Amino acid sequence: MQLKIKRKESVVWPVSVKVPADGGALEEHNFFARFKRLSEKEFDAAAKEGQTPLLKAVMLEAGETEASLEKLSDEDKAELLSDTNYRVGLYNAYLKMDAGVAEKNS
């Protein structure tokens, strides 16, 4: 096949987390994460284990800006993923990145 498939091992993607606040409001925390890209087979295997194991496998770095990304330790991942709002925000961001859903510049 002459068609060249473009592949990247990892991608930096914006993450938006909605954090509940007093009075029924939601505060938004926006940051960036570098996610490892998985093959379909790897994704399916990791997804069977649930959101948390999947995210532990794909989260590589995080930071307030793309320029400030820091490598995530196992402890960092555990802390981020222990909060439901952050776990959901990271999971949604990963799915959007994996599906190729374009995000507006943050």
DSSP file with accessible surface (Angstrom, degrees, kcal/mol):
  #  RESIDUE AA STRUCTURE BP1 BP2  ACC     N-H-->O    O-->H-N    N-H-->O    O-->H-N    TCO  KAPPA ALPHA  PHI   PSI    X-CA   Y-CA   Z-CA
    1    1 A M              0   0  183      0, 0.0     0, 0.0     0, 0.0     0, 0.0   0.000 360.0 360.0 360.0 132.3    0.0    0.0    0.0
    2    2 A Q        +     0   0  189      2,-0.1     2,-0.3     0, 0.0     0, 0.0   0.677 360.0 104.8 -85.7 -18.9    1.4    3.4   -0.9
    3    3 A L        -     0   0  126      1,-0.1     2,-0.5     2,-0.0     0, 0.0  -0.471  65.6-143.5 -66.6 126.9   -0.7    5.3    1.5
    4    4 A K        -     0   0  180     -2,-0.3     2,-0.5     2,-0.0    -2,-0.1  -0.833   8.1-143.4 -94.4 125.3    1.3    6.4    4.5
    5    5 A I        -     0   0   96     -2,-0.5     2,-0.5     1,-0.0    -2,-0.0  -0.766  13.7-133.9 -90.0 127.0   -0.5    6.3    7.8
    6    6 A K        +     0   0  199     -2,-0.5     2,-0.4     2,-0.0    -1,-0.0  -0.706  31.0 178.7 -81.6 126.0    0.4    9.2   10.1
    7    7 A R        -     0   0  188     -2,-0.5     2,-0.4    30,-0.0     3,-0.1  -0.987  16.1-170.1-132.2 140.1    1.1    7.9   13.6
    8    8 A K        -     0   0  139     -2,-0.4    29,-0.1     1,-0.1     3,-0.1  -0.992  18.9-146.9-125.5 138.0    2.1    9.7   16.8
    9    9 A E  S    S+     0   0  156     -2,-0.4    28,-2.8     1,-0.2     2,-0.3   0.831  84.1   6.7 -70.8 -34.6    3.2    7.8   19.9
   10   10 A S  E     -A   36   0A  28     26,-0.3     2,-0.3    -3,-0.1    26,-0.2  -0.979  64.0-157.0-148.5 158.6    1.7   10.5   22.2
   11   11 A V  E     -A   35   0A  27     24,-2.2    24,-2.9    -2,-0.3     2,-0.5  -1.000  17.6-132.6-140.6 137.1   -0.3   13.7   22.0
   12   12 A V  E     +A   34   0A  28     -2,-0.3    22,-0.3    22,-0.3    50,-0.0  -0.796  37.1 177.4 -87.0 130.6   -0.7   16.8   24.2
   13   13 A W  E     -A   33   0A  38     20,-3.1    20,-2.2    -2,-0.5     2,-0.1  -0.986  31.6-107.5-139.0 143.6   -4.4   17.5   24.6
   14   14 A P  E     -A   32   0A  25      0, 0.0     2,-0.4     0, 0.0    18,-0.2  -0.445  31.1-158.0 -70.1 142.4   -6.5   20.1   26.5
   15   15 A V  E     -A   31   0A   2     16,-3.4    16,-2.2    -2,-0.1     2,-0.5  -0.977   4.8-164.5-122.0 135.1   -8.4   18.8   29.5
   16   16 A S  E     -A   30   0A  44     -2,-0.4     2,-0.5    73,-0.4    14,-0.2  -0.988   5.6-171.8-123.2 122.8  -11.4   20.5   31.0
   17   17 A V  E     -A   29   0A   0     12,-2.5    12,-2.9    -2,-0.5     2,-0.7  -0.958  13.3-149.6-116.4 129.8  -12.6   19.5   34.5
   18   18 A K  E     -A   28   0A 103     -2,-0.5    10,-0.2    67,-0.3    71,-0.1  -0.892  16.1-166.3 -99.9 116.5  -15.9   20.8   35.9
   19   19 A V  E     -A   27   0A  40      8,-3.7     8,-3.2    -2,-0.7    -2,-0.0  -0.892  22.9-117.5-107.1 124.9  -15.6   21.1   39.7
   20   20 A P  E     -A   26   0A  79      0, 0.0     2,-0.3     0, 0.0     6,-0.2  -0.318  36.0-173.9 -61.1 141.4  -18.8   21.6   41.8
   21   21 A A  E >>  -A   25   0A  26      4,-2.8     3,-1.0     1,-0.1     4,-0.5  -0.850  35.0 -68.9-130.2 167.6  -19.0   24.8   43.7
   22   22 A D  G >4 S+     0   0  159     -2,-0.3     3,-0.8     1,-0.2    -1,-0.1  -0.169 114.9  30.2 -54.9 148.1  -21.4   26.3   46.3
   23   23 A G  G 34 S-     0   0   90      1,-0.2    -1,-0.2    -3,-0.0     3,-0.1   0.628 130.8 -69.6  79.2  11.7  -24.8   27.3   45.0
   24   24 A G  G <4 S+     0   0   78     -3,-1.0    -1,-0.2     1,-0.2    -2,-0.2   0.622  95.9 137.9  82.5  11.1  -25.0   24.6   42.3
   25   25 A A  E <<  -A   21   0A  52     -3,-0.8    -4,-2.8    -4,-0.5     2,-0.4  -0.410  45.9-138.3 -85.3 165.1  -22.3   26.3   40.2
   26   26 A L  E     -A   20   0A 111     -6,-0.2     2,-0.4    -2,-0.1    -8,-0.0  -0.995   8.2-153.8-123.6 129.4  -19.5   24.6   38.3
   27   27 A E  E     -A   19   0A 124     -8,-3.2    -8,-3.7    -2,-0.4     2,-0.5  -0.864  16.7-136.1 -99.4 137.9  -16.0   25.9   38.2
   28   28 A E  E     -A   18   0A 112     -2,-0.4     2,-0.5   -10,-0.2   -10,-0.2  -0.803  14.7-167.7 -99.1 130.9  -13.9   24.9   35.3
   29   29 A H  E     -A   17   0A  51    -12,-2.9   -12,-2.5    -2,-0.5     2,-0.4  -0.976  11.7-169.6-115.2 114.9  -10.2   23.9   35.6
   30   30 A N  E     +A   16   0A  77     -2,-0.5     2,-0.3   -14,-0.2   -14,-0.2  -0.892  20.0 139.4-108.1 135.0   -8.4   23.7   32.3
   31   31 A F  E     -A   15   0A  10    -16,-2.2   -16,-3.4    -2,-0.4     2,-0.4  -0.870  42.8-102.2-154.4-175.0   -5.0   22.2   31.8
   32   32 A F  E     -AB  14  63A  27     31,-3.0    31,-2.1    -2,-0.3     2,-0.3  -0.915  25.4-172.1-122.3 148.8   -3.1   20.0   29.4
   33   33 A A  E     -AB  13  62A   1    -20,-2.2   -20,-3.1    -2,-0.4     2,-0.6  -0.989  21.1-134.9-136.8 145.2   -2.1   16.3   29.5
   34   34 A R  E     -AB  12  61A  72     27,-2.3    26,-2.9    -2,-0.3    27,-1.2  -0.914  28.6-164.4 -97.8 123.7    0.1   14.2   27.3
   35   35 A F  E     -AB  11  59A   0    -24,-2.9   -24,-2.2    -2,-0.6     2,-0.3  -0.897  18.0-127.7-110.5 138.4   -1.6   10.9   26.5
   36   36 A K  E     -A   10   0A  81     22,-2.9     2,-0.4    -2,-0.4   -26,-0.3  -0.629  29.0-126.1 -76.3 136.4    0.0    7.8   25.1
   37   37 A R        -     0   0   87    -28,-2.8     2,-0.3    -2,-0.3    -1,-0.0  -0.730  25.9-157.4 -87.1 133.3   -1.8    6.6   22.0
   38   38 A L        -     0   0   23     -2,-0.4     2,-0.0     1,-0.1    20,-0.0  -0.827  17.2-115.4-108.2 150.5   -3.0    3.0   22.1
   39   39 A S     >  -     0   0   60     -2,-0.3     4,-3.0     1,-0.1     5,-0.2  -0.312  39.2-102.8 -70.6 166.4   -3.8    0.6   19.3
   40   40 A E  H  > S+     0   0  157      1,-0.2     4,-2.8     2,-0.2     5,-0.2   0.922 124.4  50.1 -59.2 -41.5   -7.4   -0.6   19.2
   41   41 A K  H  > S+     0   0  173      2,-0.2     4,-2.1     1,-0.2    -1,-0.2   0.925 112.4  46.2 -63.9 -44.6   -6.4   -3.9   20.7
   42   42 A E  H  > S+     0   0   93      2,-0.2     4,-2.5     1,-0.2     5,-0.2   0.912 113.5  49.8 -64.2 -42.2   -4.5   -2.2   23.6
   43   43 A F  H  X S+     0   0   35     -4,-3.0     4,-3.2     2,-0.2     5,-0.2   0.942 110.1  49.7 -61.9 -47.7   -7.4    0.2   24.2
   44   44 A D  H  X S+     0   0   74     -4,-2.8     4,-1.5    -5,-0.2    -1,-0.2   0.917 112.7  47.3 -59.7 -42.7  -10.0   -2.6   24.3
   45   45 A A  H  X S+     0   0   59     -4,-2.1     4,-0.5    -5,-0.2    -1,-0.2   0.929 116.4  43.2 -64.8 -45.6   -7.9   -4.6   26.8
   46   46 A A  H >< S+     0   0   21     -4,-2.5     3,-1.1     1,-0.2     4,-0.5   0.891 110.1  56.3 -68.4 -38.3   -7.3   -1.6   29.0
   47   47 A A  H >< S+     0   0   34     -4,-3.2     3,-1.2     1,-0.3    -1,-0.2   0.819  96.7  64.0 -65.6 -29.8  -10.9   -0.4   28.8
   48   48 A K  H 3< S+     0   0  176     -4,-1.5    -1,-0.3     1,-0.3    -2,-0.2   0.789  99.3  55.2 -63.4 -25.4  -12.2   -3.7   30.0
   49   49 A E  T << S-     0   0  141     -3,-1.1    -1,-0.3    -4,-0.5    -2,-0.2   0.629 119.1-107.5 -81.0 -18.2  -10.4   -3.0   33.3
   50   50 A G    <>  -     0   0   31     -3,-1.2     4,-1.8    -4,-0.5    -1,-0.3  -0.426  37.4 -61.4 114.9 173.0  -12.2    0.4   33.7
   51   51 A Q  H  > S+     0   0   66      1,-0.2     4,-2.9     2,-0.2     5,-0.2   0.901 124.9  52.8 -61.2 -46.6  -11.5    4.1   33.4
   52   52 A T  H  > S+     0   0   44      2,-0.2     4,-2.6     1,-0.2     5,-0.2   0.957 111.3  43.3 -63.6 -50.2   -8.9    4.3   36.2
   53   53 A P  H  > S+     0   0   57      0, 0.0     4,-1.6     0, 0.0    -1,-0.2   0.908 115.1  51.9 -61.8 -37.3   -6.6    1.5   34.9
   54   54 A L  H  X S+     0   0    0     -4,-1.8     4,-1.5    -8,-0.3     3,-0.3   0.957 111.7  45.2 -61.2 -49.6   -7.0    2.8   31.3
   55   55 A L  H  X S+     0   0    0     -4,-2.9     4,-2.6     1,-0.2    -1,-0.2   0.882 108.3  56.7 -65.1 -37.0   -6.0    6.4   32.3
   56   56 A K  H  < S+     0   0   99     -4,-2.6    -1,-0.2    -5,-0.2    -2,-0.2   0.878 109.7  47.9 -59.7 -34.1   -3.1    5.1   34.4
   57   57 A A  H  < S+     0   0   52     -4,-1.6    -1,-0.2    -3,-0.3    -2,-0.2   0.815 120.4  34.4 -75.8 -29.9   -1.8    3.4   31.3
   58   58 A V  H  < S+     0   0    0     -4,-1.5   -22,-2.9    -5,-0.1     2,-0.5   0.679  90.6  95.4-104.7 -19.1   -2.2    6.4   29.0
   59   59 A M  E  <  +B   35   0A   1     -4,-2.6   -24,-0.2   -24,-0.2     3,-0.1  -0.638  36.9 157.0 -78.3 122.9   -1.5    9.5   31.1
   60   60 A L  E     +     0   0A  59    -26,-2.9    12,-2.5    -2,-0.5     2,-0.3   0.778  60.2   0.3-110.6 -44.7    2.2   10.6   30.7
   61   61 A E  E     -BC  34  71A  53    -27,-1.2   -27,-2.3    10,-0.3    -1,-0.4  -0.959  54.7-170.9-144.9 160.5    2.4   14.3   31.7
   62   62 A A  E     +BC  33  70A  16      8,-1.9     8,-2.3    -2,-0.3     2,-0.3  -0.986  13.1 153.4-152.8 153.7    0.2   17.1   32.9
   63   63 A G  E     -B   32   0A  13    -31,-2.1   -31,-3.0    -2,-0.3     6,-0.2  -0.961  53.1-105.8-172.3 161.0    0.6   20.9   33.4
   64   64 A E  S    S+     0   0  118     -2,-0.3     2,-0.3     4,-0.3    -1,-0.1   0.809 109.0  21.5 -64.2 -30.9   -1.3   24.1   33.5
   65   65 A T  S >  S-     0   0   70    -33,-0.1     3,-0.9   -34,-0.1   -33,-0.2  -0.890  85.8-110.1-130.1 165.1    0.2   25.0   30.0
   66   66 A E  G >  S+     0   0  119     -2,-0.3     3,-0.9     1,-0.2    -1,-0.1   0.860 120.3  53.7 -62.2 -32.1    1.6   23.0   27.2
   67   67 A A  G 3  S+     0   0  100      1,-0.2    -1,-0.2    -3,-0.0    -3,-0.0   0.659 105.4  53.9 -77.1 -16.1    5.0   24.5   28.1
   68   68 A S  G <  S+     0   0   48     -3,-0.9    -4,-0.3     2,-0.1    -1,-0.2   0.126  72.9 145.9-108.0  21.6    4.8   23.4   31.8
   69   69 A L    <   -     0   0   31     -3,-0.9     2,-0.4    -6,-0.2    -6,-0.2  -0.326  27.4-166.8 -62.3 137.3    4.1   19.7   31.3
   70   70 A E  E     -C   62   0A 142     -8,-2.3    -8,-1.9    -2,-0.0    -2,-0.1  -0.974  28.7-102.1-125.6 142.8    5.6   17.5   34.0
   71   71 A K  E     -C   61   0A 174     -2,-0.4     2,-0.5   -10,-0.2   -10,-0.3  -0.347  38.9-127.3 -61.5 137.8    6.0   13.7   34.0
   72   72 A L        -     0   0   20    -12,-2.5     2,-0.1     4,-0.1    -1,-0.1  -0.794  17.6-151.2 -94.2 126.1    3.4   12.1   36.2
   73   73 A S     >  -     0   0   44     -2,-0.5     4,-2.5     1,-0.1     5,-0.2  -0.372  35.2-101.5 -80.7 170.7    4.5    9.6   38.8
   74   74 A D  H  > S+     0   0  125      1,-0.2     4,-2.4     2,-0.2     5,-0.1   0.884 126.9  52.1 -60.1 -36.1    2.3    6.7   39.9
   75   75 A E  H  > S+     0   0  139      2,-0.2     4,-2.3     1,-0.2    -1,-0.2   0.895 107.6  50.9 -67.7 -40.5    1.4    8.8   43.0
   76   76 A D  H  > S+     0   0   64      2,-0.2     4,-2.5     1,-0.2     5,-0.2   0.925 111.6  47.9 -60.6 -45.9    0.5   11.8   40.8
   77   77 A K  H  X S+     0   0   27     -4,-2.5     4,-2.8     1,-0.2    -2,-0.2   0.925 110.5  51.5 -61.6 -44.7   -1.8    9.7   38.7
   78   78 A A  H  X S+     0   0   46     -4,-2.4     4,-1.2     1,-0.2    -1,-0.2   0.907 110.9  48.3 -60.2 -41.6   -3.4    8.1   41.8
   79   79 A E  H  < S+     0   0  145     -4,-2.3     4,-0.5     2,-0.2     3,-0.4   0.938 114.0  45.4 -65.5 -46.7   -4.1   11.6   43.2
   80   80 A L  H >< S+     0   0   38     -4,-2.5     3,-0.9     1,-0.2     7,-0.3   0.923 116.0  46.0 -60.6 -43.9   -5.6   12.9   40.0
   81   81 A L  H 3< S+     0   0    5     -4,-2.8    -1,-0.2     1,-0.2    -2,-0.2   0.628  96.5  72.5 -81.4 -11.0   -7.8    9.9   39.4
   82   82 A S  T 3< S+     0   0   93     -4,-1.2     2,-0.6    -3,-0.4    -1,-0.2   0.702  86.2  76.2 -74.8 -16.6   -9.0    9.7   43.0
   83   83 A D  S <> S-     0   0   63     -3,-0.9     4,-2.7    -4,-0.5     3,-0.3  -0.852  76.6-148.3 -97.3 120.1  -11.2   12.7   42.3
   84   84 A T  H  > S+     0   0   80     -2,-0.6     4,-2.7     1,-0.2     5,-0.2   0.881  95.7  53.1 -55.5 -42.7  -14.3   11.8   40.2
   85   85 A N  H  > S+     0   0   53      1,-0.2     4,-2.3     2,-0.2   -67,-0.3   0.904 112.3  44.1 -63.7 -40.6  -14.4   15.1   38.4
   86   86 A Y  H  > S+     0   0   44     -3,-0.3     4,-2.7     2,-0.2     5,-0.3   0.897 112.4  52.4 -71.2 -39.0  -10.8   14.9   37.3
   87   87 A R  H  X S+     0   0   56     -4,-2.7     4,-2.5    -7,-0.3    -2,-0.2   0.947 112.5  45.2 -61.2 -45.3  -11.1   11.3   36.3
   88   88 A V  H  X S+     0   0   57     -4,-2.7     4,-2.9    -5,-0.2     5,-0.2   0.923 113.3  49.9 -64.9 -43.6  -14.1   12.1   34.1
   89   89 A G  H  X S+     0   0    5     -4,-2.3     4,-2.2    -5,-0.2   -73,-0.4   0.922 113.7  45.4 -61.4 -43.3  -12.4   15.2   32.6
   90   90 A L  H  X S+     0   0    1     -4,-2.7     4,-2.6     2,-0.2    -2,-0.2   0.908 113.4  49.9 -66.5 -41.8   -9.3   13.2   31.7
   91   91 A Y  H  X S+     0   0   48     -4,-2.5     4,-2.5    -5,-0.3    -2,-0.2   0.942 111.7  47.7 -63.6 -45.6  -11.3   10.3   30.3
   92   92 A N  H  X S+     0   0   79     -4,-2.9     4,-2.3     1,-0.2    -1,-0.2   0.908 112.2  50.2 -62.2 -41.7  -13.4   12.6   28.1
   93   93 A A  H  X S+     0   0    7     -4,-2.2     4,-2.6    -5,-0.2    -1,-0.2   0.922 110.3  49.9 -63.0 -43.2  -10.3   14.4   26.9
   94   94 A Y  H  X S+     0   0    0     -4,-2.6     4,-3.0     1,-0.2     5,-0.2   0.936 110.9  48.9 -62.1 -44.5   -8.6   11.1   26.0
   95   95 A L  H  X S+     0   0   58     -4,-2.5     4,-2.2     1,-0.2    -1,-0.2   0.903 111.9  48.9 -63.3 -40.3  -11.6    9.8   24.1
   96   96 A K  H  X>S+     0   0   92     -4,-2.3     5,-2.7     2,-0.2     4,-0.8   0.919 113.6  46.9 -64.0 -43.5  -11.8   13.1   22.1
   97   97 A M  H ><5S+     0   0    9     -4,-2.6     3,-1.0     1,-0.2    -2,-0.2   0.953 113.1  48.7 -61.9 -46.2   -8.1   12.9   21.3
   98   98 A D  H 3<5S+     0   0   53     -4,-3.0    -1,-0.2     1,-0.3    -2,-0.2   0.855 113.2  46.9 -65.2 -34.5   -8.4    9.3   20.3
   99   99 A A  H 3<5S-     0   0   77     -4,-2.2    -1,-0.3    -5,-0.2    -2,-0.2   0.551 113.7-117.2 -83.6  -9.9  -11.4    9.9   18.1
  100  100 A G  T <<5 +     0   0   59     -3,-1.0     2,-0.7    -4,-0.8    -3,-0.2   0.807  52.5 164.4  78.7  29.7   -9.7   13.0   16.5
  101  101 A V      < -     0   0   72     -5,-2.7    -1,-0.2    -6,-0.2    -2,-0.1  -0.730  37.1-127.1 -82.4 115.0  -12.3   15.5   17.7
  102  102 A A        -     0   0   90     -2,-0.7     2,-0.3     1,-0.0    -1,-0.0  -0.333  20.6-150.9 -66.1 141.3  -10.7   18.9   17.3
  103  103 A E        -     0   0   74     -2,-0.0     2,-0.1    -6,-0.0     3,-0.1  -0.850  20.8-109.1-108.6 150.6  -10.5   21.2   20.2
  104  104 A K        -     0   0  184     -2,-0.3     2,-0.1     1,-0.1    -1,-0.0  -0.419  49.8 -87.8 -69.1 152.7  -10.5   25.0   20.1
  105  105 A N              0   0  168     -2,-0.1    -1,-0.1     1,-0.1     0, 0.0  -0.404 360.0 360.0 -61.9 132.4   -7.2   26.6   21.1
  106  106 A S              0   0  108     -2,-0.1    -1,-0.1    -3,-0.1    -3,-0.0  -0.615 360.0 360.0 -93.6 360.0   -7.2   27.1   24.8
